[in-house]
Amino acid sequence: MTLTPREAAFVTGSDVRLVQRAVDGGVVQKRTRTVQGRRTRVLGRSELRFFGALRDHEDTLTPTGRQKLYEAVQRPRGGKATLGAFVVDVEDVDRQIERRLAELDRIKRHVELGAGGEPVLRGTGVPVHVVAALAGAGGVGEASRAYPSLSKASVEAAVAYAEVYPKKGRPYPARSLKRVLGGLALPDEVFGQASDGAGPREVSL
């Protein structure tokens, strides 16, 4: 099993920048694999265990101490790794990793690839990163108002998925098209006059 740095950060509850720095600094083993035609860094079980043990203690260990911790958690005794007065319950770390791996798998099951390979919420065709952008700007309620057919669980899964797998290129706008148009207060000459009893005016964008 190997994970990308962002996947590893999610599973271990770490900041992805910390993960990247550990790889850049040679604290953990450097490996790569091909993901969607590109070579990318990957991390294995040993690295997950290290980041899980390091969580909440990033500022208490020197670079040398981190290297020793990385080595210690690979060879625990009695389910624990000891580094001076620093003791890690490796079995508990492993249990937490398993729970987060299951959570990542659950999130990914909410998503499928739509037209053009864009991730969409399964069975809806709604782009994951659009929902995440709306939720990022106005919370889950904002995304739910824009897409009332989506469950809260689907919206939350979209937010988590977008965190682990960010959109490539320019991000989506954080406001829904409906709210953007509603806030413009465009004059009638932009839309054209509506006759009495006519249906809704159409706008080509």
Long-range contacts (C-beta under 8 A, 24 or more apart in sequence): 1-44, 1-45, 2-31, 2-33, 2-42, 2-43, 2-44, 3-42, 3-43, 3-44, 3-48, 4-35, 4-40, 4-41, 4-42, 4-43, 5-41, 5-43, 6-163, 6-164, 6-165, 6-166, 7-104, 7-164, 8-43, 8-47, 8-48, 8-51, 9-51, 10-100, 10-104, 10-160, 10-163, 10-164, 11-48, 11-97, 11-100, 11-101, 11-104, 12-48, 12-51, 12-52, 12-55, 12-97, 12-100, 13-52, 13-55, 13-96, 13-100, 14-51, 14-54, 14-55, 15-58, 18-51, 18-54, 18-58, 19-43, 19-51, 22-47, 22-50, 22-51, 22-66, 25-63, 27-63, 27-66, 27-67, 27-70, 28-70, 46-70, 46-73, 46-74, 48-97, 49-73, 49-74, 49-90, 49-93, 49-94, 49-97, 52-93, 52-94, 52-96, 52-97, 53-81, 53-88, 53-90, 53-93, 57-86, 60-86, 61-86, 104-164, 106-157, 107-157, 107-160, 107-161, 107-164, 108-161, 110-153, 110-154, 110-157, 110-158, 110-161, 111-157, 111-158, 111-161, 119-161, 119-165, 121-150, 121-154, 121-157, 121-158, 124-149, 124-150, 124-154, 126-150, 127-172, 128-158, 128-161, 128-162, 129-158, 129-162, 129-166, 129-167, 129-171, 129-172, 130-172, 131-155, 131-158, 131-159, 131-162, 132-158, 132-159, 132-161, 132-162, 132-163, 133-162, 133-171, 133-172, 133-173, 133-174, 134-174, 134-175, 134-176, 135-159, 136-174, 137-174, 137-175, 138-174, 142-176, 145-176, 146-176, 146-178, 146-179, 177-205
